[in-house]
Amino acid sequence: MRRDETYLGSDAYKTLSNKKVAIVGVGALGCSISLLIAKLGVKQITLIDRDIVEEFNLSTQLLYTKEDVNKSKVEVAKEKLSKITSSEIVTFDTHLDYTNINTVIKDVDIIIDATDNLHTRFLLNDYSKKFNIPLVYNAVIRNKGYCMVVSDNACLQCMIPKEANPKTCFSEGVFQPIIGLISAYAVNQTVNALLEKLNIKTLFYANLETDTFKQLRTVKNPICRACNGKFDYLSGKKTQNMQTHCGGKSFLFYKRDKTKGVKRTKEYTDFGDKVIVYSDTKSKALSLFNREFGEFKE
Ligand SMILES: [Zn+2]
């Protein structure tokens, strides 16, 4: 018998083997989490990420090696994970947003948030609340990290009412130990949520700079829009075309004339229906978009 099956029990193990898990983001957290999830023996793992592997990713993103630079993250992750798991692996090499979330994350039992920007986190939060699918929120920066399961308790918008422009690991850096610690905690919470034996009233906080670990109590905000059925991110009411994330700054534009396939250049990625432009400022990004794809209309 497998050692994890001995620990969990046959019934729990069987339950897990029928579950479908979506991992949004295959960066530092997503790599570590997907390795651990792959070993669990779940039925299906869906990986979503729009990025390619870059040289600076290699120090913190465990699935990638030098040979993988410039390849699609989800495709490399699928290739590596397929060697260590029999779980079915489904990939989406795209930018997840309100226009495609219903097709990309459908029919899953849990969503693991391993993204690096608040806008996508709020979109996942809306989706989790609307369709009653547990969401495992994770974040790491420097040598600190957070993990919280959003279910019928307080949600991410209860905790962070406004979409601020927070510090990211682009500006602050991130250290491997906290990525490992939060990934392990997140996978434990994922298993607990899937087996419906979860303490979901807290936000786990770990700070390896000060050797501090806390369970912070979470409280529902009575005027939280997501908890009151107002899904501004899922409906597209709140779209944001500027994002600061671990790779730097990027700007999202929706195209009027859709095309098929993904095209990548140093300056932008064209996903067919939308384009991500990599730039320091919005005006530079906008002029590039206008030059390549015709005039942008909000
Ligand atoms: Zn809420």
Boltz pocket constraint, residues with backbone or C-beta under 6 A from the ligand:
constraints:
  - pocket:
      binder: B
      contacts: [[A, 153], [A, 154], [A, 155], [A, 156], [A, 157], [A, 158], [A, 159], [A, 220], [A, 221], [A, 224], [A, 225], [A, 226], [A, 227]]
      max_distance: 6.0
